[in-house]
Structures are given as C-alpha cells and as structure tokens.
Amino acid sequence: MRRVHLIVGLLGVVAFLITGQLMKHHSPPVRVLTPDVHMMYVSHHIYLLGAALVNLVLGLYLREYSPGWRRILQRIGSAVIFLSVLSLLIAFTSEPALSLTGRSWRSYFGLISLFAGVMTHLVAAVTGDH
C-alpha cells in the first residue's frame, strides 16, 4: 500500500505542476478571467495538491495493521484516497471554464472521497491496540 500511495502521490504532484503550467500559459490568461472562473481554476488546482500530498505522506509513513478489520478499513480508506486524485484531476480539466455553475460530481466526489478516506484511516488507527 505504501508504494502505491507514494506513486500516486508523486504522480499527483507532477499533475499539480503540469496544471500550474496550464494555468500559467492559459489563453486568455487565468488572471484576466472573470473572478468566478479564476477561482474555479485556482481552487481545483489546490484541491489536486491536497489529495496528492495526502497520498505522498501516506506513501512515506503508512504502517499497515495486521490482518483483520483495521487493515480492511485502511485498504478501503486508501482506495478512496487514490480515487480522489483522479477525480480532482478530471474536475480540474472539465469544470473551471464553466464557472460556478459547472461544478459537478467530479469535484464533490474528489473532496468527499479524500475526507472519507482520511477519516477511515483515522477510525482504523484510534480504535485498536497499538
């Protein structure tokens, strides 16, 4: 699991850097777009970074529990955290140009899955013996 989190985290950071370059070279420049469209680009960019960093940190520090319900919770949490990066990357590419009305299930799913995955890891960590 750690290796997959590390890979997804590194790929997410690379995607963050690429999306930053896309915003830098956007035509017209992102800074001259309407405030709501500008906010959508920047917020989706930051959401992607958050999901990538959660994966990266889990890739560095995750300790898997011995087989049992806590490990199952960890794996479920990890699966939804993996999906958050993909969903937020897709949201970055499809939602910002549509302004606030363009917000779709992609960004909601990405943010909710990131939250749910972290909370699942939290429950697995605080409910058992160490």
C-alpha positions, 0 to 999 in steps of 0.5 A, a space after each residue: 500500500 505504501 508504494 502505491 500511495 507514494 506513486 500516486 502521490 508523486 504522480 499527483 504532484 507532477 499533475 499539480 505542476 503540469 496544471 500550474 503550467 496550464 494555468 500559467 500559459 492559459 489563453 486568455 490568461 487565468 488572471 484576466 478571467 472573470 473572478 468566478 472562473 479564476 477561482 474555479 481554476 485556482 481552487 481545483 488546482 489546490 484541491 489536486 495538491 491536497 489529495 496528492 500530498 495526502 497520498 505522498 505522506 501516506 506513501 512515506 509513513 503508512 504502517 499497515 495493521 495486521 490482518 483483520 478489520 483495521 487493515 480492511 478499513 485502511 485498504 478501503 480508506 486508501 482506495 478512496 484516497 487514490 480515487 480522489 486524485 483522479 477525480 480532482 484531476 478530471 474536475 480540474 480539466 472539465 469544470 473551471 471554464 464553466 464557472 460556478 455553475 459547472 461544478 459537478 460530481 467530479 469535484 464533490 466526489 474528489 473532496 468527499 472521497 479524500 475526507 472519507 478516506 482520511 477519516 477511515 484511516 483515522 477510525 482504523 488507527 484510534 480504535 485498536 491496540 497499538 
